[in-house]
Amino acid sequence: MYDRQQMYAGKPQRYGTQRVRKDPSTKEMVLWKIEDPDKVNALRKEMNLPPLEGFPQ
């Protein structure tokens, strides 16, 4: 919920849970901006989420 609220406010997300369409005419999704890309996987681990590797960025 935190990431979604941040995204709606136009701010970077913390956990990397929100994605947006890269181009409105396609279905390709990319991650919304992240607050601290170097720490995102550690934060995800604390929330029992898998690492971001393998997700489009």
N, C-alpha and C positions, 0 to 999 in steps of 0.2 A: 504494500500500500504506500509506503514511503516513496519508493521510486516513481510510482504513478503520479503521486501528488507533485513531486519535483518536476516531472516531465510536463504536466499540465501547466505548471508555473513557468516553464521555459528554462528550468534550472537543470544542472547535471544530476544524474541518478547516482546512488551509492552502490547498489548490488548488481547492476547489470541485468535487471529483469524485464526492462521495457525495450521494445523494438518498434521501429517505424518503417513505413514504406520508403525505400530509397528513391523511387520515382512513382508518382501517382498512377502512371499508366502500366506499371508492372506489379507483380506480387512479391518482388524481392524485398526482404526485410533486413534492416541493419540495426545495430544497437544505437539507442539514444546516447548522447554524451554521458561520460562517466566522470564523477568527481576526482577520483584518484585511481587511474588505471593500474598503477604499480601495486596497490593494496586490495584491489577488487576481489581477487580470488581468496585472500585471507578473510575478508569480510563475508564472502559467500560461504566459506567453510563454517564460520560461526553460526550461520543461519541454516546449516545443513543443505546447502545448494551445491551442485557440482561446479567445477571450474569452468571458466568461459572458453577454454580452448576448444576449437571446433565450431564455435558459433561465428556467423558472419559479423565482422566489425567494421 
